[in-house]
Structure formats: C-alpha cells, structure tokens
Amino acid sequence: MKTLVTGGAGFIGSHVVRALLHEGHEVTVLDDFNDFYDPAIKQSNLADIKTHAAIIKGDLRDEGIVQGIFAKVRPEVTFHLAARAGVRPSILHPKLYLETNVNGTFHVLEAARLCGCERMIFASSSSVYGLATTIPFHEELALPQTLSPYAATKLAGEQLCGNFSYLYGMKIVALRFFTVYGPGQRPDLAIHAFTDAIAHGRPIKKFGDGSTRRDYTYIDDIVQGVLGAMRYDKKSFDIFNLGGHKTTSLSELIVLIEKAVGCRAIIEEHPEQKGDMPLTYAEISKAQQFLGYNPQTSIEIGIPKFVEWYQQNTH
C-alpha cells in the first residue's frame, strides 16, 4: 500500500515508518526538519530508513507545497503525525502552534481530499482531556476546557478530521497518545532529559511535589495501535485512546530512572507549571476491542529498555 507519513523523521513517526516498511508498504516521509530540537537527531532517526523510503522536506504551513507533494505521491493512507509538540513551548509560542497544528492539519486534509486519499490516521494527544475528573479517561467524555495552546490545537485537529470525514466521506481515525517514550525519544521530554541529567550528575527539575501522575506508553505499543487503526473500518470517523492503562507518579518515575541508570538524582524543586495536567489515565477497552490494541511493555520494563538504548547511543 502507498503511504505518506508526515513527521516521519520524528520519534514516533520514524518508528511507524519502520513498521510500515517491515509490512511491505511503500512509504514517503514528509518532514520539515525544524530546529525545535537538534535536526541532526531527526537525520539520525532516518539513518536506517532513507534507502527504503522517499524523504521529502516540506513545511505543513505552506499549502501549495503540501498539495504538490500529495499530488505527486498520491498516497492511499496518510499518517498525519507531524505537529509542533509540547505543552510548555506552546504557551510561549501559541501562534506557531496554531499555524502548524491547525492550519497545517487543514492543509494535509485538503491535500488528501484533492488527490483522492480516503484514509487518514491523525495523531492527537491525551492533553485534550484537560481537567477531566472522570478516570480513567474514555473517548466519550465531554471536553469543555483544555489547559494549553498545544492541547487546543490537537482538539481542533480532531474536529477538522471529523468535518472532512462527514463532508467528504474520508475514513479517519484520531488516536489520543498518552505520554509516549522509548528508544529515540525526543531529548526535551522528561524521561530522556532526566536520564541524561542523572547520568551526568546534573540536577533535574521536579515540578510540583511529585504527585502528578501520567499514563506512560512504550513506543512499540503505540506503533501496534497505529497499525491497527490503519485497518479499522467500523466507522468513517472514530477516536481511540492509546495508553498503558496504568498511572505512575513523577516521584515513582524518578526512582525507576535512578535504578536503571544506577545513580541518585540531584533534584531541584520547582512549582507546578501552568498547562501541565495533574493526571492522565487512559481507558483502552475501545482500542482493545476494535484495533486489537494490546500494550505489552509496563513502565517497569520500559524504563530500563530506554536507559539501555540511551547508554548505547550517547557518547
């Protein structure tokens, strides 16, 4: 099958690309290689991919470029994983997030419609749940308030996907990812940043009292859910949580990383950050039923696996 993966040079995207290639699909990667973090990391993510997939550099904010790429590639399935990511940076640069994540998503949807691509997988986020108090979070929850521009752009992206599905008959699945980690994780994310700091004897920044809880999801489990979504055909538009269905506190996470690295953390205490959710917790029974989703890697297993990758790839 002919596929196009936006953001295919990123952490999640490059893992999805490898899985698609392994299944025998034809893959084109669209990425802008921006400097949100070192672009060399994205190039490294593609080291074992670039001879097997077409790599195109392009910015989703440029509608003409996006339409030209889709017209040339004519994918049967689009995996729209590209986005400006991160809650805290979105508070500092909200316009950039709106332009990339909302306008960019519209450009992808419109380009897909024009070239006849009828199936899309959209990467959403657990951040859309905001201050939801019904736990675990299930897909039918009302979502009256998000806590950051990033979360708002992801919810807007879901709505645009729903519009295009309804108006044009496109088959679209939105996947709400819950704190994805594993080999190749972005260096700005907590698990990677904490591991690096602890390994080098630098202090880590702990925001709040350590009681905030996250549902951490290992990258291999996310990829399995994404591939399942590609085959979903029950509804023309649907939304699924992809999480680990277990919560871990910030304090517990630090202890797990300390144990895996073999060093104690030097901790700097900081107040809670605006935009951060106090809790994420995925109800995954819907994804289990319809996508065959079956997460295998607990945080107790996943953290040592990540640290092992980090130690092998850091010089």
Number of C-alpha atoms within 10 A of each C-alpha: 11 15 23 26 26 26 26 30 31 25 22 24 24 23 21 24 28 20 17 19 15 9 11 11 15 17 25 23 24 26 23 17 21 13 9 11 12 12 15 11 18 22 15 14 19 22 11 12 20 14 9 14 18 14 19 15 15 18 19 27 21 14 16 12 16 21 21 13 20 22 16 9 16 19 25 17 21 26 26 23 23 25 23 19 15 16 20 16 16 21 16 11 12 17 12 16 25 22 17 20 25 24 20 23 27 21 21 23 27 18 22 25 19 14 18 15 21 20 25 28 23 25 21 27 23 25 26 24 26 21 17 19 11 10 12 17 19 18 18 8 12 9 13 10 13 20 18 22 23 30 25 22 27 28 23 20 23 26 13 17 25 21 15 18 23 14 9 10 15 22 24 30 29 25 24 24 23 24 21 23 24 23 21 21 20 21 16 12 13 19 21 21 16 24 26 20 15 21 19 11 13 15 15 19 16 19 17 14 13 15 14 18 19 24 23 27 26 25 23 21 19 25 22 18 24 24 18 16 25 18 12 18 15 9 11 16 23 19 22 25 27 34 31 27 21 17 19 17 17 19 14 14 21 22 15 18 24 20 14 18 20 11 15 14 22 14 15 11 14 11 10 15 11 11 18 16 22 15 23 27 24 26 19 21 17 16 21 17 10 15 20 16 24 18 21 13 17 15 20 12 13 21 26 18 16 22 22 14 14 20 13 9 10 7 5
